Amino acid sequence: MKIVLTGGGTGGHFFPLIAVAEELTRIIDSENLADTTIYYLADKPYDKKILYEQGIVFKRISAGKLRLGFSLKTLPDLIKTGIGILEAIVTVFSIYPDVVFSKGGYAAFPTVLAARILGIPVIIHESDSIPGRVNTWAGKFARSIAVSYKQEIDYFDPDKIIHTGQPIRHDLLEPTKEGAHEFLNLEKETPIILVLGGSLGARVINLAIEEALPLLLEKYQVVHQVGKNNFDEMKKLTDATLVGNQNKYRYHIFDELNTLGLKMLAGVSDIVISRAGSTLFEIAHWEIPSIIIPITNSHGNHQIKNAYNYAREGGCIVIEENNLSE
């Protein structure tokens, strides 16, 4: 058996695919299904270490973002997508998988199109309350459509929909407190605020936290994941903000948090501040009170809808970006 996973652009696409791969591997092992290979097709591996640990074979497929308006990046992205479609047809044909499982995102488009051309069954999963463009398109011919929100029945063929919820990595299903304070150099008696800016970081949230740090650190410890692209800038800003502050040791800044660190923080944090992407489901599973700050210009304002759907269940407080300074 050969299974192709595709999707990408952010950790919100990649990590649920890893969760799916973990469960597939468990089933393969328990059922003694020999000669089964799982592939991941996208424009970049996102995390080579995790792919290697899971035994997933990565194949690079070029992909450009699918932009609605015209800009200087439109033509290069179209060229990348065209090249990616050709690469995907050749690669998918050479693998000829039994199924293609897509999480959507621009990186999935070439592979899903190749699967359709070659007559290979496609299954998609949509994490947001409003589907993205690639999944909206793929839903028209997908064999099955797994969704995280029941409300998505309004956007897809109801006969194809399966309400599965969100795939979460096994390691994050069981947070742990054991050794967390020592490993992360945290005080045991001071409450912890965990700030998750998403895989790319969230500059608006980062700057709001930086401005509030002197006040926050009087009563709290702050563990702040700022994203790879923002780390250098935020380290300089927060260092300057906390010059001479006697509580600066309570601030812990990271570009990314690995699985072990996140698992431990899930066990000891008192409140989480986050975007409203796929991380929302992990926060809900951890049952930690949260403040959710959705992106305001996301496709179809899906993050705003995600956030308010969760708030209606009593899981969080929502603060929109334009109210942050208040």
C-alpha positions, -999 to 999 in steps of 0.1 A, spaced: 0 0 0 12 35 -8 -3 66 8 5 102 -2 0 131 22 0 166 9 -7 201 22 14 229 34 24 264 38 22 264 76 24 242 106 -14 242 106 -13 220 75 18 200 84 13 189 120 -22 175 115 -7 154 86 19 141 110 -9 132 134 -26 113 106 7 95 97 11 85 134 -23 69 134 -18 52 100 15 38 113 -3 24 144 -29 7 122 -2 -6 99 17 -21 128 -13 -36 146 -27 -51 114 7 -63 102 2 -45 68 35 -52 51 51 -31 24 32 1 32 49 34 25 38 69 34 49 99 13 47 136 19 46 158 -12 50 196 -8 73 224 -18 93 220 14 97 194 40 88 218 68 104 196 95 129 170 81 135 155 116 99 147 122 95 132 87 125 110 93 113 99 127 79 90 113 95 71 83 78 94 58 93 98 24 95 134 12 92 143 -24 96 180 -34 69 195 -56 72 231 -66 42 253 -56 33 290 -57 7 308 -36 -27 310 -52 -33 348 -51 -66 365 -57 -53 398 -68 -24 407 -91 10 417 -77 47 414 -86 46 380 -71 17 367 -91 36 357 -123 65 339 -104 39 320 -83 20 310 -115 52 297 -130 61 278 -98 26 263 -98 28 253 -135 62 236 -129 48 219 -98 18 205 -117 42 188 -141 64 176 -113 34 163 -94 20 143 -124 54 126 -129 59 119 -92 24 108 -84 24 85 -115 58 70 -104 44 63 -69 9 55 -81 -5 56 -45 -37 40 -34 -50 73 -20 -40 110 -17 -48 126 16 -48 164 14 -49 191 42 -52 219 16 -31 249 13 -13 261 -18 13 234 -16 -13 207 -20 -28 220 -53 -3 204 -78 -5 170 -61 -43 170 -58 -46 180 -94 -22 153 -105 -42 127 -85 -74 139 -102 -58 136 -137 -45 101 -129 -78 89 -114 -64 83 -79 -88 87 -50 -85 119 -30 -96 124 6 -94 159 21 -95 173 56 -105 209 65 -96 224 98 -113 257 96 -150 267 99 -147 281 63 -128 260 39 -98 273 20 -97 277 -17 -78 245 -25 -101 223 -4 -132 241 -17 -121 231 -52 -109 196 -42 -142 189 -24 -160 188 -57 -143 155 -66 -129 142 -34 -140 107 -24 -145 118 13 -143 151 32 -132 151 68 -140 182 87 -132 197 122 -163 219 124 -199 207 118 -207 240 103 -188 230 72 -217 210 59 -228 243 43 -198 243 20 -194 207 9 -216 178 -4 -232 165 29 -231 130 16 -193 131 15 -187 148 49 -173 130 79 -171 150 111 -138 137 125 -126 167 145 -89 177 143 -60 153 141 -36 159 171 -2 144 175 0 116 201 27 133 221 4 164 226 -26 144 237 -12 139 272 4 170 287 29 165 315 39 185 345 67 162 355 101 180 352 85 209 333 96 237 356 132 224 358 135 217 321 121 251 311 137 270 340 104 282 353 94 292 389 69 268 405 48 294 423 44 320 396 15 316 371 25 310 335 12 327 303 20 307 272 19 329 240 17 309 207 21 330 176 16 301 152 43 284 131 51 317 112 47 339 143 22 367 148 38 401 147 7 419 160 6 397 190 43 398 195 44 436 197 14 437 220 31 413 244 64 432 242 47 464 251 29 448 281 59 428 294 69 451 323 33 449 337 28 412 330 61 401 346 51 416 379 27 387 384 33 362 357 60 343 338 56 346 300 67 319 276 66 335 242 69 316 209 75 343 183 82 324 151 115 319 132 112 350 111 105 373 140 130 360 166 159 383 160 137 414 159 117 404 190 148 395 210 162 429 204 129 447 212 122 427 244 158 430 256 155 467 253 121 468 270 134 448 299 167 466 306 170 471 343 137 452 350 141 430 381 116 405 367 132 400 333 142 364 342 105 355 341 104 361 303 113 332 280 114 338 243 116 310 216 115 310 179 98 276 180 87 251 206 96 215 201 71 187 209 85 180 244 86 217 253 50 222 241 38 190 259 54 203 292 40 238 288 6 224 281 8 207 315 19 238 335 5 269 318 -23 288 334 -35 306 303 -27 305 266 -27 334 241 -30 322 205 -42 327 170 -73 308 159 -58 282 135 -54 245 141 -37 251 175 -72 259 188 -80 222 189 -49 214 209 -57 242 234 -93 228 237 -80 193 243 -56 206 270 -86 225 286 -65 256 294 -83 290 296 -73 310 265 -74 344 249 -77 340 212 -66 368 188 -77 358 153 -61 371 121 -85 397 106 -76 393 69 -77 355 66 -96 338 38 -133 343 44 -123 356 79 -122 319 89 -100 326 119 -126 350 133 -153 324 128 -131 297 143 -125 319 174 -161 328 180 -173 292 174 -149 282 202 -159 311 224 -196 301 222 -186 268 238 -171 287 267 -135 279 259 -120 313 254 -122 351 253 -118 366 218 -99 399 213 -98 411 177 -66 427 165 -80 463 163 -89 461 200 -55 449 212 -43 484 222 -73 489 244 
